[in-house]
């Protein structure tokens, strides 16, 4: 084994700078016996790497080669299988378990011992040893080959110390001086020993000769000790002198420390006084401005703004601990509080007077704006008041009660002013909308009865001179009365259609549209300007947590003496904190009459002409859409949105009213039906709606209304057709659905495309049905005869045997045919034409269409009769008394003669 170890060291490990420390001859357990060697090696360079190498002898020679290498740090467990019995098997656990069988138990133990030592030295006991006797791990490996393999070389490596360069040079010099240093090493060693003994003797002689010098050195040391004692005595005296100086310096230091503390206190006191003087002192100019400053001139307002800001800084200064106990500070704070209350009172009184004064000036121009149907502009008032916006901010931050009181005063006064202006503005709009001008009075003379009554009721609002004497409440009453009267009537949809087409023509509706648009166009900038002013003047955009006084809902005493409970909506508003909600609350108070007046105006427009709801829906939708784009949470957007709901409700009522009129329509029993009134009314509604909604935002509402109306039209046309006694059902269905189809095709309403196709289908079906039913009369006996023939064939009689039937023989056929010569046929067709002419109305011009369809159907029947004769009576030579050419001439001449 030693020879193998040296061979492996020389051939495999030395070239790789490795040393072989342990080796074992093994083979894999359970397989064919193929021996190999497991070697434990370490590198000669630092850091040391410990490896387990599998070496195998080559099959083609006596040299060895490395087959596999594992790092010892990857070894997790060594399993010796049995610690008490000799067993050559053992396992090494790397990335997987390798099972080996050693050539002898001694080699296995030697190798495991080597692995254990390497683990102890380099891996710090990382590897776990299982089924290994503790005696093997604690004691060294037995002497002999295994000892030298496992531990000898490693210990020798630790004891060996490499010679330095100087030592090498000295050894080489000594060897050069001795000729036999290499050839006779023992003689060279004896010579070196003799020379070493000579040197040791010389050293001893030198030490003994230096005793005298040692005695002299000891004497000098005694003298030095005496000098040291002398110096120590002097140092002691100096220390006593310095001690007295130290005491004096301590006294001086104490005095200096007291002086420094005094100076520090004086500096701090001066700093506090300077702080109070700088931040708690208000100049005389500012005091004078607060007490008697001019609040009307720009310079005076600017001086008051600067004085109020300086006062706020003085009052809001953060006092340091203890300042509040100073009498001067207390007096100054009392002075500031008095100045604050005085100036707040002066500012509040002045702004109240400004509100009243500016309001009177606005009232003087109210009549002029009312006559022009425009709302007064409040921009001058806003411009004058905005000069005080900074003072309002100061009042808001310093004196909340007066700020809230001033807010209430402004809102209460402006609400009365706006209520008066808006009410007068809407009265003028209602007058123009109702048409009480001289230009419109002529129109009212030709209006139907209910519109004339409306005009008379509207005129009751005004005196004979034309001055405004009515009120909104009377208009509301008028609206209710008009609605009741309209509900009491049972006229059809065309009553309103005829009225709109003749009296309230397109010009009247356009005029209404312009008036309504003007009303909305006047309200929109007015609300936006007031909302912008409130935000800027009351500084509501800067402090989102302020709750204005208007957020508190008003309560009234009930009959039981208890205050009414605040509704949930008011409780919700009371908890609002965002600035937009606060502004909207103030706007609701100021413009509380706008929504009411708009609803009243909408009711009047709906009473004048229910079709006006279409105009109002489009205009109101557009303005709501515009307001929401600017600010979805603004007062204008919210109010117009609420009014839009009312307009949409009126529009739905208009649609429901038309459907109800369709259901209540009655037809005359003595006259032909023709185009039903509500069918013509739907055509007018659709034409008007398509004109109004061409670019509207709420097209979806109209589409839903279209679907409701057209379904109602379909249902009621069929209902009337079933109830008709004078006109055949097919004619009523054919004419009206033809009219509906024509209307929908012309207007091209996309949402009614399915209904357009349905109308065409119904028109075509009932046209065919009417033609077939009508043509049975001119050749009645001939029709009955051939129906019998077809019945026999259907029962199983062969076609060529039908002529042998007694009732259907050739003689009977000739007899029936002779009853319908060409002259009689023409006479029957002429009577049929007259009857069809009586059934059809002139509005649809369907007579020629029906006549042409009858011609086609007659020719089809003629060809059918000829075919039956040819199949059932072959070779009989029987033919009709007239030809197809004769029939075409009959139809043409009859149509031309009429």
C-alpha positions in Angstrom: 0.0 0.0 0.0 3.0 2.3 0.7 4.3 1.9 -2.8 0.9 2.6 -4.3 0.6 5.7 -2.1 4.0 7.0 -3.2 3.1 6.3 -6.8 -0.2 8.1 -6.6 1.5 11.1 -4.9 4.1 11.3 -7.6 2.0 10.7 -10.6 -1.4 12.3 -9.8 -1.3 14.6 -6.8 2.1 16.3 -6.9 1.5 17.8 -10.4 -1.7 19.4 -9.0 -0.1 20.8 -5.8 -1.9 18.3 -3.5 -0.7 16.0 -0.7 -2.2 12.5 -0.2 -3.1 12.0 3.5 -5.3 8.9 3.5 -6.0 6.0 1.1 -8.3 3.0 1.1 -8.8 0.2 -1.5 -12.5 -0.2 -2.2 -15.1 -1.5 -4.6 -18.8 -0.6 -5.0 -21.2 -2.6 -2.8 -23.5 -5.1 -4.6 -21.8 -4.8 -8.0 -19.1 -6.6 -9.9 -15.8 -6.4 -8.1 -14.0 -3.4 -9.7 -11.4 -2.1 -7.4 -10.5 1.5 -7.1 -8.9 3.8 -4.5 -10.5 6.6 -2.4 -7.9 9.2 -1.5 -8.1 12.0 1.1 -6.0 15.0 -0.1 -5.3 18.6 0.8 -3.8 21.4 -1.3 -0.4 22.8 -0.5 -1.5 26.4 -1.1 -3.6 28.5 1.1 -6.5 28.4 1.6 -6.4 24.7 2.0 -9.0 22.7 0.1 -9.8 19.2 1.3 -11.0 16.7 -1.3 -12.0 13.0 -1.7 -10.7 11.6 -5.0 -11.6 8.4 -6.6 -8.6 6.9 -8.5 -8.8 3.9 -10.8 -6.0 1.9 -12.5 -6.1 2.0 -16.2 -7.1 -1.1 -18.1 -4.4 -0.6 -20.8 -1.4 0.0 -18.5 0.0 0.2 -15.0 -0.7 3.9 -14.6 -3.5 5.5 -12.5 -6.0 8.2 -13.4 -8.5 10.4 -11.5 -12.0 9.3 -12.1 -14.1 11.5 -9.8 -13.5 14.2 -7.2 -15.7 15.4 -4.3 -15.2 18.4 -2.0 -15.0 17.3 1.7 -17.3 20.2 2.6 -20.0 18.6 0.5 -19.8 15.4 2.6 -22.7 15.4 5.1 -22.5 11.9 6.7 -20.1 9.0 7.1 -21.8 5.7 7.9 -19.5 2.8 9.1 -22.5 0.4 9.2 -21.5 -1.3 12.5 -19.5 0.2 15.4 -19.1 -3.0 17.4 -18.3 -5.6 14.7 -15.7 -5.6 12.0 -17.4 -4.7 8.8 -15.5 -3.5 5.7 -18.7 -1.7 4.3 -19.2 2.0 4.7 -21.3 4.8 3.1 -20.3 8.4 2.1 -23.2 10.8 1.8 -22.4 13.5 -0.8 -25.1 14.8 -3.2 -26.2 11.2 -3.1 -25.2 8.1 -1.1 -22.1 6.2 -2.3 -21.8 2.6 -0.9 -18.3 1.1 -0.7 -16.7 -2.1 0.5 -13.0 -1.8 1.7 -10.4 -4.4 1.1 -10.0 -4.7 4.9 -11.6 -3.3 8.1 -8.2 -1.8 9.1 -8.0 0.2 5.9 -11.6 1.4 6.4 -10.9 2.5 10.0 -7.7 4.2 8.9 -9.5 6.1 6.2 -12.5 7.1 8.4 -10.0 8.3 11.1 -8.2 10.4 8.5 -11.6 11.9 7.4 -12.4 12.6 11.0 -9.1 14.5 11.6 -9.6 16.6 8.5 -13.1 17.3 9.6 -11.9 18.4 13.0 -9.2 20.7 11.6 -10.7 22.3 8.5 -14.5 21.9 8.6 -15.0 22.4 12.4 -17.0 19.2 12.9 -19.4 19.7 10.0 -19.5 16.1 8.9 -21.6 13.7 10.9 -20.2 10.2 11.8 -22.7 7.4 12.2 -22.0 3.9 13.5 -18.3 4.8 14.2 -16.8 3.7 17.6 -15.9 6.6 19.8 -12.6 4.9 20.6 -11.6 5.1 16.9 -12.4 8.9 16.9 -10.8 9.7 20.3 -7.6 7.7 20.0 -5.0 8.1 17.3 -4.9 5.5 14.5 -2.6 2.5 15.4 1.1 2.8 14.5 2.4 1.5 11.4 1.4 2.2 7.8 -1.9 3.6 8.6 -0.4 6.0 11.1 2.0 7.3 8.6 -0.7 7.6 6.0 -3.3 9.3 8.1 -1.4 11.6 10.4 2.4 11.5 10.0 2.8 13.6 6.9 0.3 16.2 8.2 2.2 16.6 11.5 5.5 16.8 9.7 4.0 19.5 7.5 3.0 21.5 10.6 6.5 21.1 12.4 8.6 21.9 9.3 9.9 25.4 9.1 11.5 26.6 5.9 15.0 28.2 6.1 15.4 31.9 5.6 17.7 33.2 2.9 20.3 34.4 5.4 20.3 31.0 7.0 20.8 29.3 3.7 23.7 31.6 2.9 25.4 30.9 6.2 25.1 27.1 5.8 26.5 27.3 2.3 29.4 29.4 3.5 30.3 26.9 6.2 30.0 24.0 3.8 32.4 25.8 1.4 35.0 26.2 4.1 35.0 22.4 4.8 36.0 20.2 1.9 34.3 17.1 3.3 31.1 18.7 4.3 29.2 16.8 1.7 31.2 13.6 1.4 31.6 13.0 5.2 28.6 14.5 7.0 29.5 12.9 10.3 33.0 14.4 10.4 31.5 17.7 9.4 29.0 17.5 12.3 31.8 16.6 14.8 33.8 19.6 13.6 30.8 21.9 14.1 30.3 20.4 17.6 33.9 21.1 18.6 33.7 24.7 17.3 30.4 25.2 19.2 32.1 24.0 22.4 34.9 26.5 21.9 32.4 29.3 21.4 30.6 28.4 24.6 33.8 28.4 26.6 34.7 31.9 25.2 31.3 33.2 26.2 31.7 32.0 29.8 35.2 33.6 30.1 33.8 36.9 28.8 31.0 36.9 31.4 33.5 36.3 34.3 35.8 39.1 33.1 32.9 41.6 33.1 32.3 41.4 37.0 34.4 44.5 37.7 32.4 46.5 35.2 29.2 45.2 36.9 30.4 46.6 40.3 31.1 50.0 38.8 27.6 49.9 37.3 26.0 49.1 40.6 27.8 52.1 42.3 26.5 54.4 39.6 23.0 53.1 40.1 23.2 53.9 43.9 24.3 57.5 43.1 21.4 57.8 40.7 19.0 56.7 43.4 20.3 59.5 45.7 19.7 62.1 43.1 16.2 60.8 42.6 15.4 61.2 46.3 16.7 64.8 46.1 14.5 65.6 43.1 11.5 64.0 44.8 11.9 66.4 47.8 12.0 69.4 45.5 8.9 68.2 43.7 7.0 67.8 47.0 7.7 71.4 47.9 6.6 72.5 44.4 3.4 70.6 44.8 2.6 72.4 48.1 3.1 75.7 46.4 0.9 74.7 43.4 -1.8 73.5 45.8 -2.3 77.0 47.2 -2.3 78.4 43.7 -5.0 75.8 42.7 -7.2 77.0 45.6 -6.9 80.6 44.5 -7.7 79.6 40.9 -10.8 77.7 42.0 -12.1 80.8 43.7 -11.5 82.9 40.6 -13.2 80.2 38.4 -16.2 80.2 40.7 -16.5 84.0 40.5 -16.2 83.9 36.7 -18.9 81.2 36.4 -21.3 83.4 38.4 -20.5 86.4 36.2 -21.2 84.3 33.1 -24.5 83.0 34.4 -25.5 86.6 35.2 -24.6 87.7 31.7 -26.5 84.8 30.1 -29.6 85.6 32.1 -29.3 89.3 31.0 -29.0 88.2 27.4 -32.0 85.9 27.6 -34.0 88.6 29.4 -33.1 91.1 26.7 -34.1 88.5 24.1 -37.5 88.0 25.7 -38.1 91.7 25.9 -37.0 92.2 22.3 -39.4 89.3 21.3 -42.3 91.0 23.1 -41.5 94.4 21.7 -41.2 93.1 18.2 -44.2 90.8 18.1 -46.6 92.4 20.7 -46.3 96.0 19.6 -48.8 97.6 17.1 -47.9 100.9 15.5 -50.0 104.0 16.1 -50.8 104.1 12.4 -52.3 100.7 12.5 -54.2 101.5 15.7 -55.6 104.6 14.1 -56.6 102.7 10.9 -58.4 100.1 13.0 -60.3 102.7 15.1 -61.2 105.3 12.5 -59.8 104.2 9.1 -61.8 105.1 6.0 -63.5 102.0 4.6 -64.8 103.7 1.5 -61.6 104.8 -0.3 -59.1 102.4 -1.8 -56.2 103.8 0.3 -58.3 103.6 3.5 -59.2 100.0 2.6 -55.6 99.1 2.0 -54.5 100.7 5.3 -57.2 98.7 7.1 -56.1 95.5 5.4 -52.5 96.1 6.5 -53.6 97.0 10.0 -55.8 93.9 10.3 -53.0 91.7 9.2 -50.6 93.3 11.7 -53.2 92.8 14.4 -53.7 89.2 13.5 -49.9 88.6 13.7 -49.8 90.2 17.1 -52.7 88.3 18.4 -51.6 84.9 17.0 -48.0 85.1 18.1 -47.0 82.0 20.0 -46.1 83.2 23.5 -43.4 81.4 25.4 -44.0 79.8 28.8 -44.5 82.5 31.4 -45.3 85.4 29.1 -49.0 85.2 30.0 -48.2 86.1 33.6 -46.6 89.4 32.7 -49.0 92.4 33.3 -47.7 94.2 30.2 -48.5 91.2 28.0 -52.0 90.9 29.5 -52.7 94.6 29.0 -51.5 94.4 25.4 -53.7 91.4 24.7 -56.7 93.2 26.1 -55.9 96.2 23.9 -55.7 93.9 20.8 -59.0 92.2 21.7 -60.6 95.7 22.0 -59.2 96.8 18.7 -60.4 93.5 17.1 -63.9 93.9 18.3 -64.0 97.6 17.4 -62.8 97.0 13.9 -65.0 94.0 13.4 -68.0 96.0 14.4 -67.1 98.9 12.1 -66.4 96.5 9.2 -69.7 94.7 9.7 -71.8 97.9 9.9 -70.1 99.3 6.8 -70.6 96.1 4.7 -74.2 96.0 5.8 -74.7 99.5 4.6 -72.9 98.7 1.3 -75.3 95.8 0.8 -78.4 98.0 1.3 -77.0 100.9 -0.8 -75.9 98.8 -3.7 -79.2 96.9 -3.6 -81.2 100.2 -4.0 -79.1 101.1 -7.0 -79.8 97.7 -8.6 -83.5 98.1 -8.0 -83.6 101.4 -9.9 -82.6 99.6 -13.2 -84.9 96.6 -12.6 -87.8 97.8 -14.8 -85.5 98.6 -17.7 -84.0 95.1 -17.7 -87.4 93.5 -17.2 -88.8 95.2 -20.3 -85.8 93.9 -22.4 -86.3 90.4 -20.9 -82.8 90.3 -19.4 -81.6 90.0 -15.8 -79.7 92.8 -14.2 -75.9 92.3 -14.0 -74.4 92.5 -10.5 -70.8 92.8 -11.6 -70.5 96.4 -10.2 -71.7 95.3 -6.8 -69.3 92.3 -6.9 -66.4 94.4 -8.0 -67.0 96.9 -5.2 -67.4 94.2 -2.6 -64.3 92.2 -3.7 -62.1 95.0 -2.4 -63.1 93.8 1.1 -62.3 90.1 0.4 -59.1 90.2 2.5 -61.0 91.9 5.3 -63.7 89.2 5.1 -61.0 86.6 5.4 -59.7 88.4 8.5 -63.2 88.6 10.0 -63.6 84.9 9.2 -60.5 84.0 11.1 -60.8 86.3 14.1 -64.5 87.0 14.7 -66.6 84.0 13.5 -69.9 85.2 14.9 -69.8 88.5 13.0 -68.6 86.8 9.9 -71.5 84.4 10.1 -73.9 87.2 10.8 -72.6 89.2 7.8 -72.9 86.1 5.6 -76.6 85.7 6.7 -77.3 89.3 6.1 -75.8 89.1 2.6 -77.6 85.9 1.7 -81.0 87.1 3.1 -80.8 90.5 1.3 -79.6 89.0 -2.0 -82.2 86.3 -1.9 -84.9 88.9 -1.7 -83.3 91.0 -4.5 -82.8 88.0 -6.7 -86.3 86.7 -6.0 -87.8 90.0 -7.1 -85.6 90.2 -10.2 -86.2 86.5 -11.2 -89.9 86.7 -10.6 -90.3 89.8 -12.8 -88.0 88.2 -15.4 -90.1 85.0 -15.5 -93.3 87.0 -15.6 -92.2 88.8 -18.8 -91.0 85.4 -20.2 -94.4 83.9 -19.5 -96.2 86.9 -21.1 -94.1 86.5 -24.3 -94.5 82.8 -24.2 -98.2 82.9 -23.9 -98.4 85.5 -26.7 -100.1 88.5 -25.1 -98.4 91.0 -27.3 -100.3 92.7 -30.1 -98.6 90.6 -32.7 -99.9 87.4 -31.0 -103.4 88.5 -30.2 -104.4 87.9 -33.8 -103.2 84.4 -33.5 -105.3 83.7 -30.4 -108.4 84.7 -32.3 -108.0 81.7 -34.6 -106.8 79.2 -31.9 -109.0 76.3 -31.0 -111.3 76.6 -28.0 -108.9 75.4 -25.4 -106.1 77.6 -26.6 -108.4 80.7 -26.6 -109.4 79.8 -23.0 -105.7 79.6 -22.1 -105.2 83.1 -23.6 -108.1 84.6 -21.7 -106.8 83.0 -18.4 -103.3 84.3 -19.1 -104.6 87.8 -19.8 -106.3 87.8 -16.4 -102.8 88.1 -14.9 -102.4 91.6 -16.4 -104.3 94.9 -16.3 -105.8 96.7 -19.2 -102.7 99.0 -19.6 -100.5 95.9 -20.0 -98.6 96.4 -16.7 -97.7 93.4 -14.6 -100.3 92.7 -11.9 -100.3 88.9 -11.6 -98.1 86.5 -9.7 -96.5 83.1 -10.1 -99.2 81.5 -8.0 -101.9 82.6 -10.4 -99.9 81.1 -13.3 -99.6 77.9 -11.3 -103.4 77.9 -10.8 -103.8 78.6 -14.5 -101.6 75.6 -15.3 -103.7 73.3 -13.1 -107.0 74.4 -14.5 -105.7 74.0 -18.1 -104.4 70.5 -17.3 -107.8 69.5 -15.9 -109.6 70.9 -18.9 -107.3 69.1 -21.3 -107.8 65.8 -19.5 -111.6 66.3 -19.7 -111.4 66.3 -23.5 -111.4 63.1 -25.5 -110.1 64.5 -28.8 -107.8 62.4 -30.9 -104.1 63.0 -31.4 -104.8 64.8 -34.7 -106.8 67.5 -32.8 -103.5 68.7 -31.4 -101.7 68.0 -34.6 -104.1 70.1 -36.7 -103.8 72.9 -34.1 -100.0 72.8 -34.1 -99.8 72.7 -37.9 -102.2 75.6 -38.5 -102.2 78.0 -35.6 -99.1 77.1 -33.5 -97.0 76.7 -36.6 -93.3 76.3 -36.9 -92.7 80.1 -36.4 -94.6 80.0 -33.1 -92.6 77.0 -31.8 -89.4 78.6 -32.9 -90.3 81.7 -31.0 -91.0 79.6 -27.9 -87.7 77.8 -28.4 -85.8 81.2 -28.5 -87.6 82.5 -25.4 -86.8 79.4 -23.4 -83.2 79.5 -24.7 -83.0 83.1 -23.7 -84.2 82.4 -20.2 -81.6 79.7 -19.7 -78.9 81.9 -21.2 -79.7 84.7 -18.8 -79.8 82.4 -15.8 -76.5 80.6 -16.5 -74.0 83.5 -16.4 -76.0 85.1 -13.5 -75.6 81.9 -11.3 -72.0 81.4 -12.3 -71.0 85.0 -11.6 -72.7 84.9 -8.1 -71.1 81.5 -7.3 -67.7 82.8 -8.3 -68.2 86.0 -6.2 -69.3 84.0 -3.1 -66.2 81.8 -3.3 -63.9 84.7 -3.6 -65.6 87.2 -1.2 -66.3 84.7 1.6 -63.0 82.9 1.1 -64.7 79.5 1.0 -62.2 77.9 -1.3 -59.4 78.2 1.3 -60.8 76.6 4.5 -62.6 73.4 3.6 -63.7 72.7 7.2 -65.7 75.9 7.9 -69.4 75.4 8.3 -71.3 78.5 7.3 -74.5 79.6 9.1 -76.6 78.7 6.1 -75.8 75.0 6.8 -78.2 75.2 9.8 -81.7 74.2 8.6 -84.5 76.4 9.7 -87.3 74.9 11.8 -90.8 76.1 12.3 -93.3 75.5 15.1 -95.8 72.8 14.5 -99.4 72.7 15.7 -98.3 70.8 18.8 -95.8 73.5 19.8 -92.8 71.3 19.1 -90.2 72.3 16.5 -90.3 70.2 13.4 -87.7 67.6 13.1 -84.8 68.3 10.8 -85.2 66.1 7.7 -82.4 63.6 6.9 -81.4 65.7 3.9 -80.8 68.7 6.1 -78.9 66.7 8.6 -76.7 65.5 5.8 -76.1 69.0 4.7 -75.2 70.1 8.2 -72.4 67.6 8.2 -70.9 68.7 4.8 -67.4 70.0 4.9 -66.2 70.5 1.4 -66.1 74.0 0.0 -68.2 73.2 -3.1 -71.0 71.9 -0.9 -70.9 75.0 1.3 -71.0 77.3 -1.7 -74.0 75.4 -3.1 -75.8 75.8 0.2 -75.5 79.5 0.0 -76.5 79.5 -3.6 -79.6 77.5 -2.7 -80.6 80.1 -0.2 -80.0 83.0 -2.6 -81.6 81.5 -5.7 -84.3 79.5 -3.9 -86.9 80.7 -6.4 -85.1 79.7 -9.6 -86.2 76.1 -9.6 -89.8 77.0 -8.7 -90.0 79.6 -11.5 -88.4 77.3 -14.0 -90.9 74.6 -13.2 -93.8 77.1 -13.5 -92.4 78.3 -16.9 -92.1 74.7 -18.1 -95.6 73.9 -17.0 -96.9 76.9 -18.9 -95.0 76.0 -22.0 -96.3 72.4 -21.8 -99.9 73.8 -21.4 -99.6 76.0 -24.5 -98.4 73.1 -26.6 -97.4 69.7 -25.3 -94.9 69.4 -28.1 -92.9 72.2 -26.4 -91.6 69.6 -24.1 -89.4 68.4 -26.9 -87.8 71.8 -27.3 -87.4 72.1 -23.5 -85.9 68.7 -23.2 -83.2 69.4 -25.8 -82.3 72.8 -24.5 -82.3 71.8 -20.8 -80.2 68.7 -21.6 -77.7 70.9 -23.4 -77.4 73.4 -20.6 -77.1 70.6 -18.0 -74.3 68.9 -20.0 -72.5 72.3 -20.3 -72.8 73.0 -16.6 -71.6 69.5 -15.6 -68.5 69.9 -17.8 -67.7 73.2 -16.0 -68.4 71.9 -12.5 -70.5 68.7 -11.8 -71.1 69.7 -8.2 -72.1 73.4 -8.8 -75.4 74.8 -7.9 -76.3 75.5 -11.5 -75.6 71.9 -12.5 -77.6 70.5 -9.6 -80.6 72.9 -10.2 -80.8 72.4 -13.9 -80.5 68.7 -13.3 -83.5 68.8 -11.0 -85.5 70.8 -13.6 -84.4 68.4 -16.3 -86.1 65.7 -14.4 -89.4 67.7 -14.5 -88.9 68.3 -18.2 -88.3 64.6 -18.8 -91.4 63.9 -16.8 -93.5 66.3 -18.9 -92.0 64.7 -22.0 -93.1 61.3 -20.8 -96.5 62.7 -20.0 -96.8 64.0 -23.5 -96.0 60.6 -24.9 -98.4 58.9 -22.5 -101.1 61.4 -23.4 -100.7 60.7 -27.1 -100.9 56.9 -26.4 -104.0 57.5 -24.2 -105.6 59.5 -27.0 -104.9 56.7 -29.4 -106.6 54.2 -27.1 -109.7 56.5 -26.7 -110.1 57.3 -30.4 -113.6 56.7 -31.8 -114.5 56.2 -35.5 -117.6 57.1 -37.4 -119.9 54.2 -38.3 -121.2 56.1 -41.4 -118.1 57.2 -43.1 -115.0 55.4 -44.3 -112.0 55.4 -42.0 -109.1 56.4 -44.2 -105.8 57.5 -42.6 -106.4 57.4 -38.8 -105.9 60.7 -37.0 -103.3 59.4 -34.6 -101.3 57.9 -37.5 -101.1 61.4 -39.1 -100.3 62.8 -35.7 -97.4 60.4 -35.3 -96.0 61.5 -38.6 -96.1 65.2 -37.5 -94.6 64.3 -34.1 -91.8 62.3 -35.8 -91.0 65.2 -38.3 -90.9 67.7 -35.5 -88.9 65.5 -33.2 -86.3 64.8 -35.9 -85.9 68.5 -36.5 -85.5 69.3 -32.8 -83.3 66.3 -31.8 -81.0 66.5 -34.8 -77.9 67.4 -32.6 -79.4 66.7 -29.2 -77.4 65.0 -26.4 -80.5 63.0 -25.1 -81.3 61.1 -28.3 -81.9 58.0 -26.2 -85.1 59.5 -24.6 -86.6 60.2 -28.0 -85.8 56.7 -29.3 -87.6 55.2 -26.3 -90.6 57.4 -26.9 -90.6 56.4 -30.6 -90.8 52.7 -29.6 -93.6 53.3 -27.2 -95.6 55.4 -29.7 -95.1 53.2 -32.7 -96.2 50.1 -30.8 -99.2 51.9 -29.6 -99.9 53.0 -33.2 -99.6 49.4 -34.4 -101.9 48.1 -31.7 -104.6 50.8 -32.1 -104.6 50.6 -35.9 -105.4 46.9 -35.6 -108.0 47.7 -32.9 -109.8 50.3 -35.2 -109.6 47.9 -38.1 -111.3 45.2 -36.1 -114.0 47.7 -35.0 -114.6 49.3 -38.4 -118.0 48.6 -40.0 -118.0 50.9 -43.0 -114.5 50.1 -44.3 -113.1 46.6 -44.6 -110.5 45.6 -42.1 -107.9 44.9 -44.8 -108.3 48.4 -46.2 -107.9 50.1 -42.9 -104.7 48.0 -42.1 -103.4 48.4 -45.7 -103.8 52.2 -45.9 -102.5 53.1 -42.4 -99.5 50.7 -42.5 -98.7 52.0 -45.9 -98.7 55.5 -44.5 -96.6 54.5 -41.5 -94.1 52.7 -43.8 -93.8 55.7 -46.0 -93.3 58.0 -43.1 -90.5 55.8 -41.5 -88.8 55.3 -44.9 -88.7 59.1 -45.5 -87.5 60.1 -42.0 -85.0 57.2 -41.8 -85.3 56.7 -38.0 -82.7 54.1 -37.1 -84.3 52.9 -33.9 -87.5 52.1 -35.8 -86.0 50.1 -38.6 -87.6 46.9 -37.4 -91.0 48.6 -37.1 -90.5 50.0 -40.7 -90.0 46.5 -42.0 -93.0 45.2 -40.0 -95.2 48.0 -41.3 -94.2 47.1 -44.9 -95.0 43.4 -44.2 -98.4 44.2 -42.7 -99.2 46.5 -45.6 -98.2 43.9 -48.2 -100.1 41.1 -46.4 -103.3 43.1 -46.1 -103.1 44.3 -49.7 -102.9 40.8 -50.9 -105.7 39.7 -48.6 -107.9 42.5 -49.8 -107.2 41.7 -53.5 -107.9 38.0 -53.1 -111.1 38.6 -51.1 -112.4 41.2 -53.6 -111.7 39.1 -56.8 -113.8 36.2 -55.6 -117.0 38.1 -56.6 -116.7 38.8 -60.4 -116.3 35.1 -61.3 -118.1 33.7 -58.2 -119.8 30.6 -59.8 -116.6 29.8 -61.8 -114.6 30.0 -58.5 -117.1 27.7 -56.8 -116.9 25.2 -59.7 -113.2 24.9 -59.8 -113.0 24.8 -56.0 -115.2 21.7 -56.2 -112.9 20.2 -58.9 -109.9 20.7 -56.7 -111.7 19.1 -53.8 -112.5 16.0 -55.8 -108.8 15.7 -56.8 -107.8 16.2 -53.2 -110.1 13.3 -52.2 -108.3 11.0 -54.6 -110.2 11.2 -57.9 -107.8 11.2 -60.8 -107.7 14.4 -62.8 -108.7 12.9 -66.1 -111.7 11.2 -64.4 -113.1 14.4 -62.9 -115.1 15.0 -66.1 -117.1 11.8 -65.4 -118.4 13.3 -62.1 -122.0 14.3 -62.6 -121.7 17.7 -61.0 -118.4 18.5 -62.8 -118.8 17.0 -66.3 -118.1 18.9 -69.4 -121.7 20.1 -69.9 -121.7 21.7 -66.4 -118.3 23.4 -67.2 -119.6 24.8 -70.5 -122.7 26.0 -68.7 -120.7 27.9 -66.0 -118.3 29.4 -68.6 -121.2 30.7 -70.7 -122.5 32.6 -67.7 -119.3 34.8 -67.8 -118.8 36.2 -71.3 -116.4 39.1 -71.8 -119.1 41.7 -71.5 -120.3 40.3 -68.1 -116.7 40.1 -66.8 -116.0 43.7 -67.8 -119.2 44.7 -66.1 -118.2 42.8 -62.9 -114.8 44.4 -62.9 -116.3 47.9 -63.4 -118.5 47.3 -60.3 -115.4 46.0 -58.4 -113.5 49.1 -59.3 -116.3 51.4 -58.0 -116.5 49.4 -54.8 -112.7 49.6 -54.3 -112.8 53.3 -55.0 -115.4 53.7 -52.2 -113.3 51.7 -49.8 -110.1 53.6 -50.3 -109.3 57.1 -49.2 -107.8 59.8 -51.4 -104.9 60.7 -49.1 -102.9 57.6 -49.7 -103.6 57.3 -53.5 -103.5 53.5 -53.4 -106.4 52.9 -55.9 -104.1 52.3 -58.9 -101.8 50.2 -56.8 -104.7 48.0 -55.6 -106.2 47.9 -59.1 -102.9 46.7 -60.6 -102.6 44.1 -57.9 -106.1 42.9 -58.7 -105.1 42.7 -62.4 -102.2 40.5 -61.5 -104.3 38.3 -59.2 -107.1 38.0 -61.9 -104.6 36.9 -64.5 -103.1 34.4 -62.0 -106.6 32.9 -61.4 -107.3 32.8 -65.1 -104.1 30.9 -65.8 -105.0 28.6 -62.9 -108.5 27.9 -64.4 -107.0 27.2 -67.8 -104.5 24.8 -66.3 -107.2 22.9 -64.5 -109.3 22.7 -67.7 -106.2 21.3 -69.6 -105.5 18.7 -66.9 -109.0 17.6 -65.9 -110.8 18.0 -69.3 -108.1 17.1 -71.8 -109.1 17.2 -75.5 -112.5 18.8 -74.8 -111.6 22.0 -76.5 -113.4 24.0 -73.8 -111.9 27.5 -73.3 -112.9 30.7 -71.5 -115.1 33.2 -73.2 -112.4 35.9 -72.9 -108.6 35.9 -73.2 -105.7 37.5 -71.2 -105.5 40.2 -73.7 -109.2 41.0 -73.2 -108.7 41.1 -69.5 -105.8 43.6 -69.8 -108.0 45.8 -72.1 -110.8 45.6 -69.5 -108.6 46.7 -66.6 -107.0 49.5 -68.6 -110.2 50.9 -70.0 -111.9 50.8 -66.6 -109.0 52.6 -64.9 -109.0 55.3 -67.7 -112.7 55.8 -67.6 -112.6 56.7 -63.9 
